[in-house]
């Protein structure tokens, strides 16, 4: 902290497989899909976020859409760096400045990440003018965003179902006591739906359509109290090659997602079985907190509750719980110093 502090801007980033969110001055200023479109001829990134997302599955050979993050970590270093840089440049308050300010950043990372992957995230941030870069584990950020006081000597269990990974962690005294990171999350659910449509309806649908099905009628159990209406899905008939339309119900999607949800349930049970007894007693009283976009799947809370015999609560804005927590950490850096992985 010093004289040049006014030249430094603070931003919190939730770099997700499916969506990237950025908080600046306590406001979510960027909330866009983590996807870029690259021109194959020039090699330049032409579009990012929402515009690139609209191109997905509809490009010709000169344009390629890339998702730079896979399973919560950077898969395409160059594309992710340019994506972060373009998102930061799009922040309204920074657009007005004559020069690029130095940035103090807190970035979310999955808990099962390796040292090499961690360095990749850090280097990407430093190249876009990040002077101070701190990292925070996703379940920890989710817990802070939900409103849990993580510094208490009390156990809390957080399940963060994102796009690439599901992070399960038991948190106490500002640290992760036991955790599990499984690569079953939103993307796998989407692929399950694509596979189901191919095998059961001979209908070939793209990733975007499958994502739409998941959001509109996705369900984790077949007995919902408020079932969504059936949905018409268009795609290509695998037998005739003609475009066709079929109608599907939420029950079919529940069947399609069943195996993947079972694996998430098993991971939750495994984490519970590794929890020290005193913390297990706390969790019995506090229950399990769900965050991340995947937790919005209809009936998932009920299903997890039946499996674990514990109360399950969904965060009030599950998509933004992680980035909110990252923003709170950024505002109170001295308080959360022990939680951050940084310099």
C-alpha positions as CSV (number, residue, x, y, z in Angstrom):
1,X,0.0,0.0,0.0
2,X,1.5,3.4,-0.9
3,X,1.4,6.5,-3.0
4,X,0.7,4.6,-6.3
5,X,-2.3,2.8,-4.9
6,X,-4.7,5.0,-6.8
7,X,-3.1,3.7,-10.0
8,X,-4.0,0.1,-9.0
9,X,-7.5,-1.4,-9.8
10,X,-8.8,-4.4,-7.9
11,X,-10.7,-7.1,-9.7
12,X,-12.0,-10.5,-8.6
13,X,-12.2,-13.2,-11.3
14,X,-14.1,-16.5,-11.3
15,X,-12.4,-18.2,-14.3
16,X,-14.9,-21.0,-15.0
17,X,-15.0,-23.7,-17.7
18,X,-18.5,-22.6,-18.8
19,X,-18.7,-18.9,-17.7
20,X,-16.2,-16.2,-16.6
21,X,-17.4,-13.6,-14.1
22,X,-15.5,-10.5,-13.0
23,X,-16.2,-8.2,-10.1
24,X,-14.9,-4.6,-10.0
25,X,-16.0,-2.1,-7.4
26,X,-18.4,-4.6,-5.8
27,X,-20.3,-5.0,-9.0
28,X,-20.4,-8.0,-11.4
29,X,-19.1,-6.2,-14.6
30,X,-18.5,-9.3,-16.8
31,X,-20.6,-12.4,-16.9
32,X,-20.0,-14.1,-20.2
33,X,-19.4,-17.7,-21.5
34,X,-15.8,-18.8,-21.5
35,X,-15.5,-19.2,-25.2
36,X,-13.5,-17.5,-28.0
37,X,-13.7,-17.4,-31.8
38,X,-10.4,-17.6,-33.7
39,X,-9.8,-16.7,-37.3
40,X,-7.8,-19.6,-38.7
41,X,-6.3,-17.5,-41.5
42,X,-4.8,-14.7,-39.3
43,X,-4.7,-16.7,-36.1
44,X,-6.3,-13.7,-34.3
45,X,-9.1,-14.0,-31.7
46,X,-12.1,-12.2,-33.3
47,X,-14.9,-12.6,-30.7
48,X,-15.2,-13.6,-27.0
49,X,-18.0,-14.4,-24.6
50,X,-21.6,-14.0,-25.7
51,X,-20.8,-13.3,-29.4
52,X,-18.5,-16.3,-29.7
53,X,-21.0,-18.4,-27.9
54,X,-23.6,-17.7,-30.6
55,X,-21.2,-18.9,-33.2
56,X,-20.7,-22.3,-31.5
57,X,-21.5,-25.2,-33.8
58,X,-22.3,-22.8,-36.7
59,X,-18.9,-21.8,-38.0
60,X,-17.3,-22.4,-41.4
61,X,-13.7,-23.6,-41.9
62,X,-12.0,-20.3,-41.4
63,X,-13.5,-19.7,-38.0
64,X,-13.0,-22.0,-35.0
65,X,-14.7,-21.6,-31.6
66,X,-12.5,-22.7,-28.7
67,X,-13.3,-23.2,-25.0
68,X,-9.9,-22.4,-23.5
69,X,-10.7,-24.0,-20.2
70,X,-11.3,-27.7,-19.7
71,X,-12.2,-29.3,-16.4
72,X,-11.7,-26.0,-14.6
73,X,-8.1,-25.6,-15.8
74,X,-6.4,-23.8,-18.7
75,X,-6.2,-26.1,-21.7
76,X,-5.3,-23.5,-24.4
77,X,-2.8,-21.0,-22.8
78,X,-2.8,-18.5,-25.6
79,X,-6.6,-18.3,-26.1
80,X,-7.3,-18.1,-22.4
81,X,-4.8,-15.2,-22.0
82,X,-6.4,-13.3,-24.8
83,X,-9.9,-14.0,-23.4
84,X,-9.0,-12.7,-19.9
85,X,-7.3,-9.7,-21.5
86,X,-10.4,-8.8,-23.7
87,X,-12.8,-9.3,-20.7
88,X,-10.7,-7.0,-18.6
89,X,-10.6,-4.4,-21.4
90,X,-14.4,-4.5,-21.5
91,X,-14.8,-3.5,-17.9
92,X,-16.6,-0.1,-18.2
93,X,-14.6,1.7,-15.5
94,X,-11.3,0.7,-17.1
95,X,-12.3,1.6,-20.6
96,X,-12.3,5.3,-19.7
97,X,-8.7,5.3,-18.5
98,X,-5.9,6.6,-20.8
99,X,-3.5,3.9,-19.7
100,X,-3.9,0.3,-18.4
101,X,-3.8,0.4,-14.6
102,X,-1.9,-2.2,-12.6
103,X,-4.3,-4.8,-11.3
104,X,-4.6,-6.5,-8.0
105,X,-6.4,-9.7,-8.6
106,X,-8.0,-12.6,-6.8
107,X,-8.7,-15.6,-9.0
108,X,-10.6,-18.8,-8.3
109,X,-9.1,-22.2,-9.0
110,X,-10.4,-25.8,-8.5
111,X,-9.2,-27.5,-5.3
112,X,-7.8,-30.5,-7.2
113,X,-5.5,-28.4,-9.4
114,X,-1.8,-29.2,-9.8
115,X,1.2,-26.8,-9.3
116,X,1.8,-26.6,-13.1
117,X,-1.9,-25.6,-13.7
118,X,-1.7,-23.1,-10.9
119,X,1.3,-21.5,-12.4
120,X,-0.5,-21.3,-15.8
121,X,-3.4,-19.3,-14.2
122,X,-0.9,-17.1,-12.4
123,X,1.2,-16.4,-15.5
124,X,-1.9,-15.6,-17.6
125,X,-3.0,-13.0,-15.0
126,X,0.5,-11.5,-14.8
127,X,0.7,-11.0,-18.5
128,X,-2.5,-8.9,-18.5
129,X,-0.9,-6.5,-16.1
130,X,-1.6,-8.3,-12.9
131,X,0.8,-6.9,-10.4
132,X,-0.5,-8.7,-7.3
133,X,-2.1,-12.0,-8.1
134,X,-3.8,-14.2,-5.4
135,X,-5.5,-17.5,-5.9
136,X,-8.3,-19.0,-3.9
137,X,-9.8,-22.5,-3.9
138,X,-13.3,-22.6,-5.4
139,X,-15.1,-24.3,-2.5
140,X,-13.6,-21.8,-0.2
141,X,-14.8,-18.8,-2.3
142,X,-18.2,-20.5,-2.6
143,X,-18.5,-20.8,1.2
144,X,-17.6,-17.1,1.7
145,X,-20.1,-16.1,-1.1
146,X,-22.9,-18.2,0.5
147,X,-22.3,-16.3,3.7
148,X,-20.7,-19.0,5.9
149,X,-18.2,-17.7,8.5
150,X,-15.3,-19.9,7.5
151,X,-13.0,-18.7,10.3
152,X,-15.1,-20.3,13.0
153,X,-14.0,-23.6,14.6
154,X,-17.1,-25.2,13.0
155,X,-17.4,-27.6,10.1
156,X,-19.3,-26.6,6.9
157,X,-19.7,-28.7,3.8
158,X,-19.9,-27.0,0.4
159,X,-20.6,-28.7,-2.9
160,X,-19.8,-26.5,-5.9
161,X,-21.1,-28.0,-9.2
162,X,-19.5,-25.9,-12.0
163,X,-19.1,-26.5,-15.7
164,X,-16.0,-28.6,-15.7
165,X,-15.6,-29.9,-12.1
166,X,-17.6,-30.6,-9.0
167,X,-15.8,-29.5,-5.9
168,X,-16.7,-31.0,-2.6
169,X,-15.0,-29.6,0.6
170,X,-15.4,-29.6,4.3
171,X,-14.2,-26.3,5.6
172,X,-13.3,-25.3,9.2
173,X,-11.0,-22.6,10.7
174,X,-10.3,-21.0,7.4
175,X,-9.0,-24.1,5.8
176,X,-10.1,-27.1,3.8
177,X,-10.1,-30.2,6.0
178,X,-11.0,-32.8,3.4
179,X,-12.0,-32.3,-0.2
180,X,-12.7,-34.1,-3.4
181,X,-12.7,-32.8,-6.9
182,X,-14.5,-34.8,-9.6
183,X,-14.6,-34.1,-13.3
184,X,-18.4,-34.6,-13.5
185,X,-20.3,-31.4,-13.8
186,X,-22.3,-29.3,-16.3
187,X,-20.3,-30.3,-19.4
188,X,-20.7,-34.0,-18.6
189,X,-24.5,-33.5,-18.1
190,X,-24.6,-31.8,-21.5
191,X,-22.7,-34.7,-23.2
192,X,-25.0,-37.2,-21.5
193,X,-28.0,-35.4,-23.1
194,X,-26.3,-35.4,-26.6
195,X,-25.7,-39.2,-26.2
196,X,-29.2,-39.9,-24.9
197,X,-30.8,-38.1,-27.9
198,X,-28.6,-40.0,-30.3
199,X,-29.3,-43.5,-28.8
200,X,-33.0,-43.1,-27.8
201,X,-34.3,-40.8,-30.5
202,X,-31.8,-41.2,-33.4
203,X,-31.5,-37.4,-33.2
204,X,-28.1,-35.7,-33.5
205,X,-28.2,-32.4,-31.5
206,X,-25.4,-29.9,-30.9
207,X,-23.9,-28.8,-27.6
208,X,-25.8,-25.6,-27.5
209,X,-29.2,-27.4,-28.0
210,X,-28.2,-29.9,-25.3
211,X,-27.4,-27.1,-23.0
212,X,-30.8,-25.5,-23.7
213,X,-32.5,-28.8,-22.9
214,X,-30.6,-29.1,-19.6
215,X,-31.6,-25.6,-18.5
216,X,-35.3,-25.8,-19.6
217,X,-36.2,-29.3,-18.5
218,X,-33.1,-30.8,-16.8
219,X,-34.0,-32.8,-13.7
220,X,-32.2,-35.0,-11.2
221,X,-35.2,-37.1,-10.2
222,X,-38.3,-38.4,-12.0
223,X,-40.7,-37.3,-9.3
224,X,-40.8,-33.5,-9.2
225,X,-43.4,-31.5,-7.4
226,X,-43.5,-28.8,-10.1
227,X,-42.5,-30.6,-13.3
228,X,-41.5,-28.5,-16.4
229,X,-43.5,-28.8,-19.6
230,X,-42.3,-31.1,-22.4
231,X,-39.9,-29.5,-24.8
232,X,-39.6,-29.7,-28.6
233,X,-36.1,-30.4,-29.8
234,X,-34.8,-30.0,-33.3
235,X,-31.8,-31.7,-34.8
236,X,-30.6,-34.0,-37.5
237,X,-32.2,-37.5,-38.0
238,X,-29.3,-40.0,-38.0
239,X,-31.2,-42.5,-40.2
240,X,-32.5,-40.2,-42.9
241,X,-30.2,-37.3,-42.6
242,X,-33.2,-34.9,-42.6
243,X,-33.8,-32.2,-40.0
244,X,-36.5,-33.4,-37.5
245,X,-38.2,-32.5,-34.3
246,X,-39.1,-34.6,-31.3
247,X,-40.8,-33.9,-28.0
248,X,-39.1,-34.9,-24.8
249,X,-40.0,-34.8,-21.1
250,X,-38.0,-34.0,-18.0
251,X,-38.3,-37.7,-17.0
252,X,-36.1,-38.7,-20.0
253,X,-33.5,-36.2,-19.0
254,X,-33.5,-37.5,-15.4
255,X,-32.8,-40.9,-16.9
256,X,-30.0,-39.6,-19.1
257,X,-28.3,-37.8,-16.2
258,X,-28.7,-40.5,-13.6
259,X,-25.3,-42.2,-13.9
260,X,-23.4,-38.9,-13.7
261,X,-25.4,-37.7,-10.7
262,X,-24.8,-41.1,-9.0
263,X,-21.0,-40.4,-9.3
264,X,-21.5,-37.0,-7.6
265,X,-23.5,-38.6,-4.8
266,X,-20.7,-41.2,-4.3
267,X,-18.1,-38.4,-4.2
268,X,-20.2,-36.6,-1.5
269,X,-20.5,-39.8,0.5
270,X,-16.8,-40.5,0.2
271,X,-15.9,-36.9,1.5
272,X,-18.4,-37.4,4.4
273,X,-16.7,-40.7,5.3
274,X,-13.3,-39.0,5.5
275,X,-14.6,-36.1,7.7
276,X,-13.3,-36.1,11.3
277,X,-16.0,-37.0,13.8
278,X,-16.3,-33.5,15.5
279,X,-16.8,-31.9,12.1
280,X,-19.2,-34.6,11.0
281,X,-21.3,-33.6,14.1
282,X,-21.3,-30.0,12.9
283,X,-22.3,-30.9,9.4
284,X,-25.2,-32.9,10.9
285,X,-26.5,-29.7,12.3
286,X,-25.7,-27.3,9.5
287,X,-26.3,-29.5,6.5
288,X,-24.8,-29.2,3.0
289,X,-24.5,-26.1,0.9
290,X,-24.8,-26.3,-2.9
291,X,-23.4,-23.7,-5.2
292,X,-22.5,-23.4,-8.9
293,X,-24.7,-23.6,-12.0
294,X,-25.1,-27.4,-11.8
295,X,-26.9,-27.0,-8.4
296,X,-29.9,-25.5,-10.2
297,X,-30.8,-28.9,-11.7
298,X,-34.3,-29.5,-10.6
299,X,-34.6,-32.0,-7.7
300,X,-30.9,-32.3,-7.1
301,X,-31.1,-30.9,-3.6
302,X,-33.8,-33.4,-2.8
303,X,-31.9,-36.3,-4.2
304,X,-28.7,-35.5,-2.3
305,X,-30.7,-35.0,0.9
306,X,-32.3,-38.5,0.5
307,X,-28.8,-40.0,-0.1
308,X,-27.1,-38.3,2.8
309,X,-30.0,-37.9,5.3
310,X,-28.8,-34.3,5.8
311,X,-30.6,-31.0,5.0
312,X,-29.3,-29.6,1.7
313,X,-29.5,-25.8,0.9
314,X,-29.0,-24.1,-2.4
315,X,-27.2,-20.7,-2.4
316,X,-29.5,-17.9,-3.3
317,X,-27.7,-17.0,-6.5
318,X,-25.7,-20.2,-7.1
319,X,-24.2,-19.0,-10.4
320,X,-22.5,-16.1,-8.7
321,X,-21.8,-17.5,-5.2
322,X,-18.1,-18.2,-6.1
323,X,-17.4,-14.8,-7.7
324,X,-19.2,-13.1,-4.8
325,X,-16.9,-14.9,-2.4
326,X,-13.9,-13.9,-4.4
327,X,-15.0,-10.3,-4.3
328,X,-15.5,-10.4,-0.5
329,X,-12.0,-11.9,-0.2
330,X,-10.5,-9.1,-2.4
331,X,-12.1,-6.4,-0.2
332,X,-10.8,-8.0,3.0
333,X,-7.4,-9.2,2.0
334,X,-5.8,-8.9,5.4
335,X,-8.6,-10.9,7.0
336,X,-8.5,-13.7,4.4
337,X,-4.7,-13.8,4.0
338,X,-4.5,-17.3,5.3
339,X,-7.1,-18.6,2.8
340,X,-5.3,-17.2,-0.2
341,X,-2.6,-19.0,-2.2
342,X,-0.4,-16.1,-3.3
343,X,2.8,-14.2,-2.9
